[in-house]
Amino acid sequence: KEVRDEVQKEVREEVRQEVREEVQKKAREMILDFLNDLGTVPEEIHKAVMSEEKDDVLKAMVKIAARATSFSDFQGKTADLKK
């Protein structure tokens, strides 16, 4: 029984991690999609979005990207998130 419980725990953790990674992937896609509406996304911004791993930062970035009026607007409003 203990072995089964341990296996179930490991499987749950793996599933959680896979779901988290998929949610992060979708958040990054949404951010870049919103930013693409402004034009070709600068490499610096693209790299910053793709390398971000904090869920709360990605969530905030989605909201900022949805409202951004320019790339500098996005960069200015996301600069404080990394601190």
Salt bridges, closest charged atoms under 4 A:
GLU13 OE1 - ARG16 NH1 3.24
GLU29 OE1 - LYS26 NZ 3.66
GLU52 OE1 - LYS82 NZ 2.96
ASP55 OD2 - ARG20 NE 3.17
ASP73 OD1 - LYS77 NZ 3.14
ASP80 OD1 - LYS83 NZ 3.60
